[in-house]
Amino acid sequence: MTDTEPLKKAPTALARVAWPIRVGVGVALAAAAAIPLFGRHYTLWLVLLAVGALGWSAWHLWWATRGPGAILVGLEQRWLELHGARRLGRCAVVVHDGMQPLQIRLSRERRTLRADVGTPLPASTLTFRLWPADQAAPDFAGSPTRELTYDLERAPEVEALFAGRFGAESNHPAALRRIMTASLMAPLLTVHQSSPPGAFRGLTWDGRELAVHWAGPVVTDPTRALQLSRPIWRAFVDEA
């Protein structure tokens, strides 16, 4: 069983795209009704408009019932079941863990579900990412300022601190080395060891938001994902 299978029958998937389906069908009916009124000179354009509107509605219907939307909407609904959770745009959920605000961004890469648990911290010019050495480096989650990573350099001293278990990149490797204390390293190592294989994808800091990255079946268990994320972001909040 893959991590997407438990979410295929999300009851809210079709409801979420009801409005584009209605709009598409409405436009198609209006275009068809206008053919007798505008005459044969506009018939071709009105037919194309009707066909395009129906095609647009059909795509949304497929996306919600058979495509990736059905799974993502179901996943989002599961995260919205958390106490106090609310929706923030498509596939994004906001919730508080105590007094700390968390923003969870949900996505899907092929058949693998992903969740980025982000929280704001005092702004800094330092940016970095840390990830398990046997995996690929995570992307910065939803950051308009960190879409490019050309200024990041490998941080070999930080990687040595983790005995090669983690890869590290930063726009200022020396500064990252200075802040990487035992109190920050300990939760990273503990969470990595206690997480299901391949679930913990790493940590990113874009100068404003700290994000803990997850993938696989753990994403479908919001309580567990937040429980695993808490020691990491809590350590950075305490150090801020």
Protein Blocks (a to p, Z undefined) as FASTA:
>chain_A
ZZklmmmmcfklmmmmmmmmmmmmmmmmmmmmmmmmnojmlmmmmmmmmmmmmmmmmmmm
mmmmmmmmlmmmmmmmmmmmpghiacehjhiacddehjaccddddddehjaccddddddd
dddfbdcddddfkbccdddehiaklmpcklpccdfklmmmnnopaccddfblmlmmmmmc
fklmmmmmmmmmmpcehklnbjcdehjaccdddedjklmmmklmmmmmmmmmmmmmmmZZ
